């Protein structure tokens, strides 16, 4: 499920926002043995401020 899919679904229930944090990928093995192509990884925090029953749009 992509970020846009999550956004579409969550917007139905309230105010939606997304926070993204970038991290350097942890290397536990030798570089030549790595199967990972990226040097970075990302954390996504999906935030929903839920509507009250009478606040729905």
C-alpha positions as CSV (number, residue, x, y, z in Angstrom):
1,X,0.0,0.0,0.0
2,X,1.5,3.3,-1.1
3,X,1.5,6.6,0.8
4,X,-1.2,8.1,-1.5
5,X,-3.5,5.1,-0.8
6,X,-3.1,5.6,3.0
7,X,-3.7,9.4,2.6
8,X,-6.9,8.8,0.6
9,X,-8.3,6.4,3.1
10,X,-7.4,8.4,6.2
11,X,-8.7,11.7,4.9
12,X,-12.2,10.2,5.0
13,X,-12.0,10.1,8.8
14,X,-10.3,13.4,9.7
15,X,-7.4,15.8,9.2
16,X,-4.4,13.8,7.8
17,X,-0.8,14.7,7.8
18,X,2.5,12.9,7.0
19,X,5.9,13.3,8.6
20,X,9.0,11.7,7.0
21,X,12.3,11.1,8.6
22,X,15.4,10.0,6.7
23,X,18.0,7.6,8.2
24,X,21.3,6.3,7.0
25,X,21.0,2.6,6.5
26,X,22.8,0.5,9.1
27,X,25.5,-1.7,7.5
28,X,26.0,-4.9,9.5
29,X,28.0,-6.7,6.8
30,X,30.7,-5.9,4.3
31,X,29.8,-3.6,1.4
32,X,30.5,-6.2,-1.3
33,X,28.1,-8.7,0.3
34,X,25.2,-6.2,0.6
35,X,22.1,-6.8,-1.4
36,X,20.6,-3.4,-0.6
37,X,21.2,-0.7,-3.2
38,X,20.1,2.3,-1.1
39,X,22.3,4.0,1.5
40,X,19.3,5.6,3.2
41,X,15.9,4.4,4.5
42,X,12.8,6.4,5.4
43,X,10.3,6.3,8.3
44,X,6.8,7.5,7.6
45,X,4.5,8.7,10.4
46,X,0.9,8.9,9.3
47,X,-1.1,11.3,11.6
48,X,-4.9,11.4,11.8
49,X,-6.8,13.9,13.9
50,X,-10.1,12.1,13.8
51,X,-13.3,14.1,13.3
52,X,-16.0,14.1,16.0
53,X,-19.3,12.7,14.8
54,X,-20.8,16.2,14.2
55,X,-17.6,17.6,12.6
56,X,-17.7,15.4,9.5
57,X,-17.4,17.2,6.1
